[in-house]
């Protein structure tokens, strides 16, 4: 065996060191898939099948989970902040108290998923399918839900009671029949959203922009509409008797003070 010169070692050692992180990441990924560890931040798990797996408390922070299958999986208190879940199947998954802050959930399937108490601040849920999903007391502040579909289909309606949606973008979202009682919707964008038959009892819609939104048959009892923009909104058969108005722009462009 020919010994390496000092010069050759100086060249070889950095190259070997550069290979070590990727090798460690591969080992961590293999250990996670085999169930030997519950921590795999930034791992590439795109397209993997975790159907009905118990992944409670796992750390998949910033992981690549594009089109992964989490159907009926248990992800209670999972750490998924910044993860890429584009097109992932999360139907019937239990994500209660999960941290999904800043996660990419574009076009994800969340039908009948449980997201009660989950943190979704700044998450992108554009075009996600969320019919009958639960978001009770979830944090959806600054989240993007453009074209998201929360229609109730045949099962009980989507539940977002007490959810924080302040500053969220819900433009063109389908929330037909959803329950948003007591929800925080301050500064929320609801332009063109389908909100017919939605329950917004006691919700705070201060400074919300519901330009052209469909609120037909919506229950806005005790809802706060101070500074809200309802211009061109459909309020036919909506319950507004006990709603709170202050500098509210009504469908015809007039300003209602109380």
N, C-alpha and C positions, 0 to 999 in steps of 0.2 A: 504494500500500500504506500503510495507516494504522499508524503506529508505536504499539506498546503502551506505555501509561503505566507508571510504576514500580509502581503499585498493582496493575495488571493482571498485570504480570510476577510479582509476589510471589504472586499467586493461581495463576497458570498453571504456574510452575516445579515446585512440589510435585506437582501432578497429573501432569505429564510424567514426573517422576522415579518416581512410583508405577507408571507403565506400563512402565518400562524393565526391571525384574526379570522380569516375566512374558514380555516380548518376548525377553529373553535366554534364559529357560527354554525357550521355544518353539523358538528357534534351536538350542539344545543338543539338544533332543529330535529335531529334524529331522536334525541332523548325526549323531546316534547311529543313527537308523533308516537313514540313507544309508551308514553305515559310515565316516564321516569322523572320528569320535571314539569312544573306548571309555569315556568318562566321562559318566554321566548320573545323578548322585545326585538322589534325590527327584523324578525324572521320572515323569510319568503315562504308563505303557506298558501299561495294562490291556487285555487281549484281543489284544495284538499277536502276530504269528506269527514266531517265531525258530527254527523247525524246522530241525535239522541245521546251525545257524549256529555258527561258531567264535567264541565270546565269552569266550575264556580271558582272565583278568585284568581283565575289565571292572569298572567301579565303578558299581554300581546300588544303593548304600547308601540305605536308606529309600525306595526307588522303589515306585510302585504297579504291581504286576505281576499283579494279580488275573486269573485265568483266561487268562494268557498261555500260549502254546504253545512250550515248550522241548524238544519231543520229540527225543531223540537229539542234542541240542545239546552243544557242548563249553564247559563253564563252569569249567574248571580254575583254581583260585585266584581265582575271581570274588569280588568284594566285594558281598555281599548282606545285610549286617547290617541288621536292622530293616526289611527289605523286606516288602511284603505280597504273598505268593504264594498267597493263598487260592484253592483250586480250580485252580491252575496245572497244566499237563501237563509233568511233568519225567521222563516215562518214558524210560528208557535214557540219560538225560542223564549226562554226566561232570562231577560236582561235587566231584571229589577236591580236597582242601585249600581248598575254598571257605569263606568266612566267612559263615555264616548265623546268627550269634548274634542272638537276639531276633527272628528272622524269624517271620512268620505263615505257616505252611504247612498251615493247617486244610483238610482235605479235598483236599489236593494229591495228585497221582498221581506216585509215585516208583517205579513198577514197574521192576525191573532197573536202577535208577539206581546210579551209583558215587559214594558219599560217603566213601570212604576218607580218613581224616585230616581230614575237614571239621570245622569248628567250628559246633556247633549248640546251644551252651549257652543255656538260657533260651528256645529256640525252641518254638513251639506247633505240634505235629504231630498234633493231635487228629483222629481219623477219617481220617488220611492212609492211602493205599493204597501199601504199600511191599514187596509180595511180591518176593522174590529180590533186594532191594536190598542193597548192601554198605556197611557202616559200620566197617570195620576201623580200629581206633585212632582213631575219631571221638570228639569231645568232645560228649556229650549231657547234660552235667551240668545239673540243674535244668530239663531240657526236659520238655514235656508231651506224652505220647503216648497219652492216653486214647482208647480204642476204635481205636487205630491197628492196621492189618492188615499183618502181616509173614508171613503164611502162604506156604509155599513153592510152592504150585501145582505146575506140571509141571517147572519149571526148578530148578536148584540152590537150596538154602535161603538165606534171608537170612543174611548174614554180619556179625556184630558182634563179631568176635574182638578182645579188648583194648579195646573201647569204654568210655568213661567215662560211665556212666549214674547216677552218684551223685546222689541227691536228685531223680531224675526221677520223673514221675508216669506209670506204665504201667497204671493201673487199667483192667481189662476189655480190655487190648490182646491181639491175636492174634499170638502169637510161636511158633506151632506149628512144630516142626522147625528153629527158628533156631539158629545157632551163636553162643554167647556165651562161649566159652572165654576165661578170663582177664579177663573184663569186670569193671569196677568198678561194683557195684550197692549201695554203702553208702547206707543211709537211703532206698532206692528204694521207691516204692509199687507193689506188684504185686497189689493186691487184686482178686480175681476174674479175673486174667489167665489166658489159655490158653497154658500153657507145656509142654504134653505133648510128649514126645520132644525137648525142647530140650537142647542140650549146654551145660552150665555148668561144665565141667571147670576147676578152679582159680579159679573166679569168686569175688569177694568180695561176699557178701550180708549183711555185718554190719549189724544193726539194720534190715534190709529188712522191709517189711510185706507178706507174701504171704498174708494172710487169705483163705481160700476159693479160692486159686489152684489151677489144675489143672496139677500137675507129674507126671502119670502118665507113666512111662517116661523121665523126665528123667535125664540123667547129671550128678550132682552130685559126682562124684569129686574129692576134694581141695578142694571148695568150702568157703569159710569162712561158717558160719551162726551166728556169735556174735551173740546178741541178736536173731536173726531171729524173726519171728512167722509160724509155719506153721499156726496154728490153723485147723481145718476145711479145710486144704489136702489135695489128693488126691496122695498119694505112692506109689500102687500101682505096683509094678515100677520105682520110681525107684532109681538107684544111689547109695547113701549110705554105703557101707562105709568109705571113706577121707575122708569129709567131716569138717570140724572143727566140733564143737558146744561151745557155752558159753552158758549161760542162754538156750537156744533153746526157744521155745514150740512144742511138737509138735502135730500135728493134734488130738489128744484133750485138749489144754489142759495136759498135763504139761510140766514143765521138764526139759530134758536138758542136763546139764553137760558131758558129754564122750562 
